[in-house]
Amino acid sequence: MTTQPFLNALVAAGYIGIIVALLSSAQKFDAQEFGMIAPITFLSLLVLSTALMGYLFFYQPIRLLTERKQEEAARFLLSMIASFAGIMGVVIIAGFLTSALF
């Protein structure tokens, strides 16, 4: 996506947040009531999520590897993983603190 690992991590975390918000706000439903549409929907979401996360996390490092820039590729991937872990850590801690207050 970009050459900024933190921005890619932020987009990945945002995507996860949007999906969780949509699924949380959905009314409780019986999967049998929807027949085959429920499994098709969830498998489609899985494929979409896997493709997007693969692109966000691995496109730039693979591009750098094909340009024979192994150190830059490793640095990019590791900094993105660290950024994502940091963002998710902050979100999880904020969630615990918020739930403890209410």
N, C-alpha and C positions, 0 to 999 in steps of 0.2 A: 504494500500500500504506500507507505512513505519510507523515507530513510531515517525516520525518528522512531526508535524502539518504544519510547514512552508513549507516543501518540498511538502507535499500533496497539499497545497494551490497553490504553484508555478506550479505544474503539472496541476492543474485544470485551472489556469489562462492561462497557455501555450496552453492547449487544446482549450480553447475558442478563443485564439488568432489565432491558426491555422485554425479553422473552419471559423472565420470571414475573414481571409486573403484569404482562398479558395473561399468563397462566394463572396467576393469583387472583386476578380480577374476574376471571371467567366463572360463571356459575357452576356449581357442582353438577356434574352430569353423569348419567349412567352410560358407559361405553356401549352396552348392548343396544341401547336406544338408538344409537347412531349407526349401527350395523358396521359395514366395512369402512366407513369414512373416518372413524376414529383412528384405527391402526394406520391407514394411509396417511392421515394428517401427521401423526407422530413420527412415522418413519420418514416422511418428507422433511419435517423439521430437523430430524437427526441428520439427514443427508446435507441439508442446507447449512446447518451449524458446523458440521465437520468440514465442509468445503470452505466456509468463511474463515474458520479458525486455522485451517491448514494454510490458506492464503495469507492471513495476517501474520502467522508465526513463521512460515517457512519460505515464502516467495523471495524475500530479500536475501536471506542467507544462502539459498540455493543459487540465486543470481550471482551473488558474490563468489560462491564456490566455482561456478562455471567460468568466472573471470580470473580464477586462480588466486583469489584473495582469501585464503583460508583463515587467517587470523582475524580479519575484519568480519568474516561470516560468523565465526565463533563468538566474537565480541558482541555482534549485533544480537544473535540468538540468546546469549546468556543475559545481556542487559534487558532484552525484552521479557524474558522469563522472570528476571528479578523485579522488573517494573510491574509486571502483572501480579506477581506474588505480593508485592508491597501494596498495590491498589486493593487487591482482594483482602489483604490483612486489615487495612484501614476500614474497609466496608464491613468486614466481619466483626471487628472490635466495636465499630459504631453501632452495629445491629445489636450486639450484646448490651452495650451501655444504654441504648434506647429502650430495649425490652426490660432492662432492670429498673428504669425510671418509671415505666408505665406498667 
